[in-house]
Amino acid sequence: MTATRPQTIVLLHALSLTSTMWQAQAEALRAEGHHVLTPDQRGFAATPLGDDPPSLNAAADDLARLLDATGHPQAVLAGCSLGAYTAMAFLARHPGRTLALALISARATADTPETRAQRRQFAQLIQDPDARAAVIDRTTPMLLGPTTRTRHPDLLAHTLTQAHAADPAALAWTQAAIADRADATATLAATHVPALVLHGAEDALVTAAESAHTAAALPDGHLITLPATGHLPPLEAPDAVTHHLRALVERIP
């Protein structure tokens, strides 16, 4: 079943990757008549990093400008990891422009001091040419669940290739921006639109309890856990993610 009318859907990618991570979902949703935007965030692929200090507010404003430029006052937002944090910043800075929301592999709360320190250390090391490759090789496999790494070594290789190709300055900028983000719980509580929180059962970075908190904060939030899936469900469970995005769009009044 498709939505009763076409919608504008924005798919926001995760850190270290590009908009291509959403290829399966974008193709399926476009085939159903939806207008799907898959922007590359600051510093990734061909998008310039710019001169702004690290801030998810800058990324959220980038999205607002994209929607303005393409003539879309409102849109369905779906973000994975970094993309979800950008979506939450967009909710706070541009209220009323989101028709429905999908948050994947992200927490509503701000980082703990320990996690914030880890992000800042990553941002420092990733800009050191002598340390960069080892950091990427150590951290990138954590994005995928053990089931995916075992059954789909090609996907692990692809993810590593994209991470190694990413601009170190963009990786550092983005990690600093995520580290400094505010708690979004109150923002989500004020977001009265159909909402979905997807959690990978094998996610090593976001816990089930954190995903449950995020879903509970949303007045119309549904929590769905995907089995045998890690931090990147659009790549690890593409058909399931497409199915749940389609169902989310169908909930729009």
Buried (B, 14 or more C-beta within 10 A) or exposed (E): EEBEEBBBBBBBBBBBBBBBBBBBBBEBBEEBEBBBBBBBBBBBBEBEBEEBEBBBBBBBBBBEEBBEEEEBEBBBBBBBBBBBBBBBBBBBBBEEBBBBBBBBBBBBBBBEEEBBEBBBEBBBBBBEEEEBEEBBEEBBBEBBBEBBBEEBEEBBEBBBEBBEEBBBEBBBBBBBBBBBBBBBBEBBBEBEBBBBBBBBEBBBBBEEEBBBBBBBBBEEBBBBBBEBBBBBBBBBBBEBBBBBBBBBBBBBE
